[in-house]
Amino acid sequence: MPLCFNNKNHAPPFLQTFPLGLGDGQLYAWTDGLKRKDWHNYESIQKDAMRTGKGEHGKPYPLMEDDRDDSAYRENGFNILVSNNIALERSLPDIRHPNCKHKVYLEKLPNTSIIIPFHNEGWTSLLRTIYSIINRTPDILIAEIILVDDFSDRGKIQWFKIVTM
């Protein structure tokens, strides 16, 4: 549990203080003795860097004349035909600030439930989101992924099963 300080002057100099985002104007610091861990999966990052193909690394998908379909844009807000041709486990560029790429975090973190609400979502984009979460988050940190169908009228997701991690 973080300690709370009214301002930086009250915190001992060896503690790194930070706002917790509670809107209370307080600064917080992690107590001494808590171990840190580098949670990055460098093997996976390296494999992603080697990937090639359409849409890899967030690069534009080369549209052919057959891929141009205005109804795909109207129905989904994006070209679902292109989405269907991009790998479900595609690589993405790391757009974090350089200082964030080597941060270490607490070794013991709580796991979390990830809730994804959707309405008439294109299945490939929904699956790509799920794959991204699973592939880029340590297993121990995911308690569950919950998909909430917000009254879609295009059909039900018959092929999902409840899976525990």
Buried (B, 14 or more C-beta within 10 A) or exposed (E): EBBBBEEEEEBEEEBEBEEEEEEEEBBBBBEEEEEEEEBBBEEEEEEBEEBEEEBBBEEEBEEEEEBEEEEBEEBBEEBBBBBBBBBBEBBBEEEEEEEEEEEEEEEEEEEEEBEBEBEBBBBBBBBBBBBBEBBEBEEEEBEEBEBEBEEEEEEEEEEEEEEEE
